[in-house]
Amino acid sequence: MKPKTGKRIARLVGRGQGRAPLVFALSGMGIGVLVLLLAIQAWIDLGGILGASSSGGFGDFLVIHKEIPADRSAHSSFTVPEIRDLEHQPFVKSAGPITANLYRVAAAAGFHIRFSTDLFFESVPDTFLDHRPPGWHWEPGDVVVPVILSSQYLSMYNYGFALSQGLPQLSESAAEAIPINITISGPGGTSSLLARVVGFSDRISSILVPRQFMDWANAHYALAPAGPPSGMIIRVADPSDPALAAYLKTHHLQTDNEKLHYSRIRVILATVLSAIGLFGILVILLALMICAVNLRLMIAGNREEIRLLTVLGYESRTLSRALVGGLIPWYFGVAATGLVITGALEWAGWKILGAKNLPVSPMISIFPVLGAIGVLVVFSLVTRGSVRKNIRAVS
């Protein structure tokens, strides 16, 4: 069938029908498509922003401990089955134990700095450190113990303790230059060593020593037999994953809540965007119903013309193809317009949010494009089926 013949058939069958129902259906389709595409693109942008915000620097590493009940009726260490269960969670990339000292530690600063205190040490697998600084190694017989200090602890000393005690404030380089005399003691005796800060950690709020030193000191000076770890450090795929927050709550585990607040934001925004996307789908379905009803009324109102064309030798398939072919370009135009508007708004958002250092792409992703194609295919198939069914009914 030639294109001109198809257009003539479509005009003949559609004669006497106003444009208002078609315009109304196409407008509803356009609004629904635009809302749906914007919701899809907003969800993708939201994931990128929250992922970058929560994973920046230390966000994908979490230190977790068990909650301490008020009556202290439960143990605070992790059992082997609990560790295995944690490691097998889909949101956990890797997990490592935090080993604490089981001996007493006393420290005194050198260089005539009048500062002495009791300390604690912890160790973690080297793969969980921010970076492995030079000198991060210890063997039995070494006199100097390398230490990685939390950056938060240095800030607390400088702006809290030092000011109130008349002690000098220290930069990171100055802290690394000061020798620290440490004394470790336990049932196995007493040992005096020298410690030096070799690096700082923004990831772990603790005083870290190499695992080799921790194992040696616990073996020789422990006040109690070594038990399971009281803390774990985990690397997660996405700290804003609601499943992670739910797991921690269900198993009575606690961590730095500041690193998990993105999960609550994500749940709220996901609910809002899902509602918006659902609204868009409902508008699209309503427009599809209006379009189907309009086609049915149009075909029923022109049954005589359709029967005449059938007598003249036109098959119902030919008539259906002519009518559907006249509507497909309109459907394509609506879907394309929705993509163009979504792309324009995405580019505007990139200009605005990019100035605030938020990672938003200037181009829309493939998913809104697939969504528009899906809507176009659904409208085409439903229209073709409705037209064929109604033409067969009247011919």
Contacts in CASP RR format, 6 or more apart in sequence:
PFRMAT RR
TARGET T0000
AUTHOR 0000-0000-0000
METHOD contacts of the structure
MODEL  1
MKPKTGKRIARLVGRGQGRAPLVFALSGMGIGVLVLLLAIQAWIDLGGIL
GASSSGGFGDFLVIHKEIPADRSAHSSFTVPEIRDLEHQPFVKSAGPITA
NLYRVAAAAGFHIRFSTDLFFESVPDTFLDHRPPGWHWEPGDVVVPVILS
SQYLSMYNYGFALSQGLPQLSESAAEAIPINITISGPGGTSSLLARVVGF
SDRISSILVPRQFMDWANAHYALAPAGPPSGMIIRVADPSDPALAAYLKT
HHLQTDNEKLHYSRIRVILATVLSAIGLFGILVILLALMICAVNLRLMIA
GNREEIRLLTVLGYESRTLSRALVGGLIPWYFGVAATGLVITGALEWAGW
KILGAKNLPVSPMISIFPVLGAIGVLVVFSLVTRGSVRKNIRAVS
1 318 0 8 1.000
1 321 0 8 1.000
1 322 0 8 1.000
5 322 0 8 1.000
6 321 0 8 1.000
6 322 0 8 1.000
6 325 0 8 1.000
7 322 0 8 1.000
7 326 0 8 1.000
9 309 0 8 1.000
9 314 0 8 1.000
9 318 0 8 1.000
9 319 0 8 1.000
9 322 0 8 1.000
9 323 0 8 1.000
10 322 0 8 1.000
10 323 0 8 1.000
10 325 0 8 1.000
10 326 0 8 1.000
12 302 0 8 1.000
12 305 0 8 1.000
12 309 0 8 1.000
13 298 0 8 1.000
13 299 0 8 1.000
13 302 0 8 1.000
13 305 0 8 1.000
13 306 0 8 1.000
13 309 0 8 1.000
13 319 0 8 1.000
13 322 0 8 1.000
13 323 0 8 1.000
14 298 0 8 1.000
14 302 0 8 1.000
15 302 0 8 1.000
15 305 0 8 1.000
16 302 0 8 1.000
17 294 0 8 1.000
17 297 0 8 1.000
17 298 0 8 1.000
17 302 0 8 1.000
21 290 0 8 1.000
21 294 0 8 1.000
21 297 0 8 1.000
22 291 0 8 1.000
22 294 0 8 1.000
22 330 0 8 1.000
24 290 0 8 1.000
25 287 0 8 1.000
25 288 0 8 1.000
25 290 0 8 1.000
25 291 0 8 1.000
25 294 0 8 1.000
26 287 0 8 1.000
26 291 0 8 1.000
26 330 0 8 1.000
26 331 0 8 1.000
26 334 0 8 1.000
27 287 0 8 1.000
28 283 0 8 1.000
28 284 0 8 1.000
28 286 0 8 1.000
28 287 0 8 1.000
28 290 0 8 1.000
29 284 0 8 1.000
29 287 0 8 1.000
29 288 0 8 1.000
29 291 0 8 1.000
29 331 0 8 1.000
29 334 0 8 1.000
29 375 0 8 1.000
29 379 0 8 1.000
30 287 0 8 1.000
30 334 0 8 1.000
30 337 0 8 1.000
30 338 0 8 1.000
31 280 0 8 1.000
31 283 0 8 1.000
31 287 0 8 1.000
32 279 0 8 1.000
32 280 0 8 1.000
32 281 0 8 1.000
32 283 0 8 1.000
32 284 0 8 1.000
32 287 0 8 1.000
33 280 0 8 1.000
33 284 0 8 1.000
33 334 0 8 1.000
33 335 0 8 1.000
33 338 0 8 1.000
33 372 0 8 1.000
33 375 0 8 1.000
34 337 0 8 1.000
34 338 0 8 1.000
34 341 0 8 1.000
34 342 0 8 1.000
35 276 0 8 1.000
35 277 0 8 1.000
35 279 0 8 1.000
35 280 0 8 1.000
35 283 0 8 1.000
36 277 0 8 1.000
36 280 0 8 1.000
36 281 0 8 1.000
36 284 0 8 1.000
36 371 0 8 1.000
36 375 0 8 1.000
37 338 0 8 1.000
37 339 0 8 1.000
37 342 0 8 1.000
37 364 0 8 1.000
37 368 0 8 1.000
37 371 0 8 1.000
37 372 0 8 1.000
38 276 0 8 1.000
38 342 0 8 1.000
38 345 0 8 1.000
39 273 0 8 1.000
39 274 0 8 1.000
39 276 0 8 1.000
39 277 0 8 1.000
39 280 0 8 1.000
40 277 0 8 1.000
40 367 0 8 1.000
40 368 0 8 1.000
40 371 0 8 1.000
41 342 0 8 1.000
41 343 0 8 1.000
41 346 0 8 1.000
41 364 0 8 1.000
41 365 0 8 1.000
41 367 0 8 1.000
41 368 0 8 1.000
42 273 0 8 1.000
42 276 0 8 1.000
43 270 0 8 1.000
43 273 0 8 1.000
44 365 0 8 1.000
44 367 0 8 1.000
45 346 0 8 1.000
45 360 0 8 1.000
45 361 0 8 1.000
46 266 0 8 1.000
46 269 0 8 1.000
46 270 0 8 1.000
46 273 0 8 1.000
47 240 0 8 1.000
47 266 0 8 1.000
48 359 0 8 1.000
48 360 0 8 1.000
49 353 0 8 1.000
49 358 0 8 1.000
49 359 0 8 1.000
49 360 0 8 1.000
50 238 0 8 1.000
50 240 0 8 1.000
50 262 0 8 1.000
50 265 0 8 1.000
50 266 0 8 1.000
51 238 0 8 1.000
51 239 0 8 1.000
51 240 0 8 1.000
51 262 0 8 1.000
52 358 0 8 1.000
52 359 0 8 1.000
53 262 0 8 1.000
54 60 0 8 1.000
54 238 0 8 1.000
54 239 0 8 1.000
54 240 0 8 1.000
54 259 0 8 1.000
54 262 0 8 1.000
55 238 0 8 1.000
55 239 0 8 1.000
57 202 0 8 1.000
57 203 0 8 1.000
58 130 0 8 1.000
58 202 0 8 1.000
58 203 0 8 1.000
58 259 0 8 1.000
59 239 0 8 1.000
59 259 0 8 1.000
60 93 0 8 1.000
60 235 0 8 1.000
60 236 0 8 1.000
60 237 0 8 1.000
60 238 0 8 1.000
60 239 0 8 1.000
61 128 0 8 1.000
61 203 0 8 1.000
61 204 0 8 1.000
61 233 0 8 1.000
61 234 0 8 1.000
61 235 0 8 1.000
61 236 0 8 1.000
62 233 0 8 1.000
62 234 0 8 1.000
62 236 0 8 1.000
62 239 0 8 1.000
62 255 0 8 1.000
62 256 0 8 1.000
62 259 0 8 1.000
62 260 0 8 1.000
63 98 0 8 1.000
63 204 0 8 1.000
63 205 0 8 1.000
63 206 0 8 1.000
63 231 0 8 1.000
63 232 0 8 1.000
63 233 0 8 1.000
63 255 0 8 1.000
63 256 0 8 1.000
64 231 0 8 1.000
64 232 0 8 1.000
64 233 0 8 1.000
64 234 0 8 1.000
64 248 0 8 1.000
64 253 0 8 1.000
64 254 0 8 1.000
64 255 0 8 1.000
65 76 0 8 1.000
65 230 0 8 1.000
65 231 0 8 1.000
65 232 0 8 1.000
65 253 0 8 1.000
65 254 0 8 1.000
65 255 0 8 1.000
66 74 0 8 1.000
66 75 0 8 1.000
66 76 0 8 1.000
66 77 0 8 1.000
66 78 0 8 1.000
66 230 0 8 1.000
66 231 0 8 1.000
66 252 0 8 1.000
66 253 0 8 1.000
66 254 0 8 1.000
67 252 0 8 1.000
67 253 0 8 1.000
67 254 0 8 1.000
68 76 0 8 1.000
76 230 0 8 1.000
77 227 0 8 1.000
77 228 0 8 1.000
77 229 0 8 1.000
77 230 0 8 1.000
77 231 0 8 1.000
78 86 0 8 1.000
78 97 0 8 1.000
78 228 0 8 1.000
78 229 0 8 1.000
78 230 0 8 1.000
78 231 0 8 1.000
78 232 0 8 1.000
79 228 0 8 1.000
80 228 0 8 1.000
82 251 0 8 1.000
83 95 0 8 1.000
83 97 0 8 1.000
83 228 0 8 1.000
83 229 0 8 1.000
83 232 0 8 1.000
86 92 0 8 1.000
86 95 0 8 1.000
86 232 0 8 1.000
86 234 0 8 1.000
87 94 0 8 1.000
87 95 0 8 1.000
89 243 0 8 1.000
89 244 0 8 1.000
89 247 0 8 1.000
90 237 0 8 1.000
90 243 0 8 1.000
91 236 0 8 1.000
91 237 0 8 1.000
91 238 0 8 1.000
91 241 0 8 1.000
91 243 0 8 1.000
91 244 0 8 1.000
91 247 0 8 1.000
92 234 0 8 1.000
92 235 0 8 1.000
92 236 0 8 1.000
92 237 0 8 1.000
93 234 0 8 1.000
93 235 0 8 1.000
93 236 0 8 1.000
93 237 0 8 1.000
94 127 0 8 1.000
94 128 0 8 1.000
94 234 0 8 1.000
94 235 0 8 1.000
95 232 0 8 1.000
95 233 0 8 1.000
95 234 0 8 1.000
95 235 0 8 1.000
96 124 0 8 1.000
96 125 0 8 1.000
96 128 0 8 1.000
96 232 0 8 1.000
96 233 0 8 1.000
96 234 0 8 1.000
97 124 0 8 1.000
97 125 0 8 1.000
97 228 0 8 1.000
97 229 0 8 1.000
97 231 0 8 1.000
97 232 0 8 1.000
97 233 0 8 1.000
98 122 0 8 1.000
98 123 0 8 1.000
98 124 0 8 1.000
98 206 0 8 1.000
98 229 0 8 1.000
98 230 0 8 1.000
98 231 0 8 1.000
98 232 0 8 1.000
98 233 0 8 1.000
99 122 0 8 1.000
99 123 0 8 1.000
99 124 0 8 1.000
99 211 0 8 1.000
99 214 0 8 1.000
99 215 0 8 1.000
99 218 0 8 1.000
99 229 0 8 1.000
100 120 0 8 1.000
100 121 0 8 1.000
100 122 0 8 1.000
100 229 0 8 1.000
100 230 0 8 1.000
101 120 0 8 1.000
101 121 0 8 1.000
101 122 0 8 1.000
101 184 0 8 1.000
101 214 0 8 1.000
101 217 0 8 1.000
101 218 0 8 1.000
102 218 0 8 1.000
102 221 0 8 1.000
102 222 0 8 1.000
102 223 0 8 1.000
102 224 0 8 1.000
102 226 0 8 1.000
103 184 0 8 1.000
103 185 0 8 1.000
103 186 0 8 1.000
103 217 0 8 1.000
103 218 0 8 1.000
103 221 0 8 1.000
103 222 0 8 1.000
103 223 0 8 1.000
104 118 0 8 1.000
104 184 0 8 1.000
104 185 0 8 1.000
104 186 0 8 1.000
104 221 0 8 1.000
104 223 0 8 1.000
105 118 0 8 1.000
105 119 0 8 1.000
105 120 0 8 1.000
105 121 0 8 1.000
105 182 0 8 1.000
105 183 0 8 1.000
105 184 0 8 1.000
106 116 0 8 1.000
106 117 0 8 1.000
106 118 0 8 1.000
106 119 0 8 1.000
106 182 0 8 1.000
106 183 0 8 1.000
106 185 0 8 1.000
107 116 0 8 1.000
107 117 0 8 1.000
107 118 0 8 1.000
107 119 0 8 1.000
107 180 0 8 1.000
107 181 0 8 1.000
107 182 0 8 1.000
107 183 0 8 1.000
107 195 0 8 1.000
108 115 0 8 1.000
108 116 0 8 1.000
108 180 0 8 1.000
108 181 0 8 1.000
109 115 0 8 1.000
109 116 0 8 1.000
109 178 0 8 1.000
109 179 0 8 1.000
109 180 0 8 1.000
109 181 0 8 1.000
110 178 0 8 1.000
110 179 0 8 1.000
110 180 0 8 1.000
110 181 0 8 1.000
111 178 0 8 1.000
111 179 0 8 1.000
113 167 0 8 1.000
113 168 0 8 1.000
113 178 0 8 1.000
114 167 0 8 1.000
115 165 0 8 1.000
115 167 0 8 1.000
119 182 0 8 1.000
119 207 0 8 1.000
120 207 0 8 1.000
121 207 0 8 1.000
121 208 0 8 1.000
121 209 0 8 1.000
121 214 0 8 1.000
121 217 0 8 1.000
122 206 0 8 1.000
122 207 0 8 1.000
122 208 0 8 1.000
122 209 0 8 1.000
122 214 0 8 1.000
123 208 0 8 1.000
123 209 0 8 1.000
123 210 0 8 1.000
123 211 0 8 1.000
123 213 0 8 1.000
123 214 0 8 1.000
124 204 0 8 1.000
124 208 0 8 1.000
124 211 0 8 1.000
124 233 0 8 1.000
125 211 0 8 1.000
126 132 0 8 1.000
126 136 0 8 1.000
126 211 0 8 1.000
128 203 0 8 1.000
128 204 0 8 1.000
128 233 0 8 1.000
128 235 0 8 1.000
129 136 0 8 1.000
129 148 0 8 1.000
129 201 0 8 1.000
129 203 0 8 1.000
129 204 0 8 1.000
129 208 0 8 1.000
130 201 0 8 1.000
130 202 0 8 1.000
130 203 0 8 1.000
130 204 0 8 1.000
133 146 0 8 1.000
133 148 0 8 1.000
133 198 0 8 1.000
133 199 0 8 1.000
134 198 0 8 1.000
135 146 0 8 1.000
135 198 0 8 1.000
136 146 0 8 1.000
136 148 0 8 1.000
136 198 0 8 1.000
136 210 0 8 1.000
137 146 0 8 1.000
137 210 0 8 1.000
137 212 0 8 1.000
138 145 0 8 1.000
138 146 0 8 1.000
138 209 0 8 1.000
138 210 0 8 1.000
138 212 0 8 1.000
138 213 0 8 1.000
139 212 0 8 1.000
140 216 0 8 1.000
143 193 0 8 1.000
143 194 0 8 1.000
144 193 0 8 1.000
144 194 0 8 1.000
144 195 0 8 1.000
144 196 0 8 1.000
145 182 0 8 1.000
145 193 0 8 1.000
145 194 0 8 1.000
145 195 0 8 1.000
145 196 0 8 1.000
145 209 0 8 1.000
145 210 0 8 1.000
145 213 0 8 1.000
146 195 0 8 1.000
146 196 0 8 1.000
146 198 0 8 1.000
146 209 0 8 1.000
146 210 0 8 1.000
147 180 0 8 1.000
147 195 0 8 1.000
147 196 0 8 1.000
147 197 0 8 1.000
147 198 0 8 1.000
147 199 0 8 1.000
147 207 0 8 1.000
147 208 0 8 1.000
147 209 0 8 1.000
148 197 0 8 1.000
148 198 0 8 1.000
148 199 0 8 1.000
148 200 0 8 1.000
148 201 0 8 1.000
148 204 0 8 1.000
148 207 0 8 1.000
148 208 0 8 1.000
148 209 0 8 1.000
149 175 0 8 1.000
149 197 0 8 1.000
149 199 0 8 1.000
149 200 0 8 1.000
149 201 0 8 1.000
149 207 0 8 1.000
149 208 0 8 1.000
150 200 0 8 1.000
150 201 0 8 1.000
150 204 0 8 1.000
150 205 0 8 1.000
150 206 0 8 1.000
150 207 0 8 1.000
151 172 0 8 1.000
151 200 0 8 1.000
151 201 0 8 1.000
151 202 0 8 1.000
152 205 0 8 1.000
153 205 0 8 1.000
153 207 0 8 1.000
154 170 0 8 1.000
154 172 0 8 1.000
154 175 0 8 1.000
154 200 0 8 1.000
157 170 0 8 1.000
158 169 0 8 1.000
158 170 0 8 1.000
159 169 0 8 1.000
161 167 0 8 1.000
162 168 0 8 1.000
162 169 0 8 1.000
162 170 0 8 1.000
163 169 0 8 1.000
170 178 0 8 1.000
172 199 0 8 1.000
172 200 0 8 1.000
175 197 0 8 1.000
176 196 0 8 1.000
176 197 0 8 1.000
176 198 0 8 1.000
176 199 0 8 1.000
178 196 0 8 1.000
178 197 0 8 1.000
179 194 0 8 1.000
179 195 0 8 1.000
179 196 0 8 1.000
180 194 0 8 1.000
180 195 0 8 1.000
180 196 0 8 1.000
180 197 0 8 1.000
181 192 0 8 1.000
181 193 0 8 1.000
181 194 0 8 1.000
181 195 0 8 1.000
182 192 0 8 1.000
182 193 0 8 1.000
182 194 0 8 1.000
182 195 0 8 1.000
183 190 0 8 1.000
183 191 0 8 1.000
183 192 0 8 1.000
183 193 0 8 1.000
184 190 0 8 1.000
184 191 0 8 1.000
184 193 0 8 1.000
184 217 0 8 1.000
184 221 0 8 1.000
185 191 0 8 1.000
185 221 0 8 1.000
186 221 0 8 1.000
186 222 0 8 1.000
186 223 0 8 1.000
187 221 0 8 1.000
187 222 0 8 1.000
187 223 0 8 1.000
188 220 0 8 1.000
188 221 0 8 1.000
189 220 0 8 1.000
189 221 0 8 1.000
191 220 0 8 1.000
191 221 0 8 1.000
201 208 0 8 1.000
204 233 0 8 1.000
218 226 0 8 1.000
236 244 0 8 1.000
238 244 0 8 1.000
239 259 0 8 1.000
239 260 0 8 1.000
239 262 0 8 1.000
239 263 0 8 1.000
240 260 0 8 1.000
240 262 0 8 1.000
240 263 0 8 1.000
240 265 0 8 1.000
240 266 0 8 1.000
241 263 0 8 1.000
241 266 0 8 1.000
242 263 0 8 1.000
242 266 0 8 1.000
242 267 0 8 1.000
244 260 0 8 1.000
244 263 0 8 1.000
245 260 0 8 1.000
245 263 0 8 1.000
245 264 0 8 1.000
247 253 0 8 1.000
248 254 0 8 1.000
248 255 0 8 1.000
248 260 0 8 1.000
284 375 0 8 1.000
288 378 0 8 1.000
288 379 0 8 1.000
288 382 0 8 1.000
291 327 0 8 1.000
291 379 0 8 1.000
291 382 0 8 1.000
291 383 0 8 1.000
292 382 0 8 1.000
292 383 0 8 1.000
292 386 0 8 1.000
295 323 0 8 1.000
295 383 0 8 1.000
295 386 0 8 1.000
295 387 0 8 1.000
295 390 0 8 1.000
296 386 0 8 1.000
296 390 0 8 1.000
299 306 0 8 1.000
299 323 0 8 1.000
299 387 0 8 1.000
299 390 0 8 1.000
299 391 0 8 1.000
299 394 0 8 1.000
300 390 0 8 1.000
300 394 0 8 1.000
303 394 0 8 1.000
306 319 0 8 1.000
306 391 0 8 1.000
306 394 0 8 1.000
306 395 0 8 1.000
307 394 0 8 1.000
307 395 0 8 1.000
309 319 0 8 1.000
310 316 0 8 1.000
310 319 0 8 1.000
310 395 0 8 1.000
316 388 0 8 1.000
316 391 0 8 1.000
316 392 0 8 1.000
316 395 0 8 1.000
317 388 0 8 1.000
319 391 0 8 1.000
319 395 0 8 1.000
320 384 0 8 1.000
320 385 0 8 1.000
320 387 0 8 1.000
320 388 0 8 1.000
320 391 0 8 1.000
323 387 0 8 1.000
323 391 0 8 1.000
324 380 0 8 1.000
324 383 0 8 1.000
324 384 0 8 1.000
324 387 0 8 1.000
327 383 0 8 1.000
328 380 0 8 1.000
328 383 0 8 1.000
331 376 0 8 1.000
331 379 0 8 1.000
331 380 0 8 1.000
331 383 0 8 1.000
332 376 0 8 1.000
335 372 0 8 1.000
335 373 0 8 1.000
335 375 0 8 1.000
335 376 0 8 1.000
336 372 0 8 1.000
338 372 0 8 1.000
339 364 0 8 1.000
339 368 0 8 1.000
339 369 0 8 1.000
339 372 0 8 1.000
342 364 0 8 1.000
342 368 0 8 1.000
343 363 0 8 1.000
343 364 0 8 1.000
346 360 0 8 1.000
346 361 0 8 1.000
346 362 0 8 1.000
346 363 0 8 1.000
346 364 0 8 1.000
347 362 0 8 1.000
347 363 0 8 1.000
349 360 0 8 1.000
350 360 0 8 1.000
350 361 0 8 1.000
350 362 0 8 1.000
353 360 0 8 1.000
354 360 0 8 1.000
END
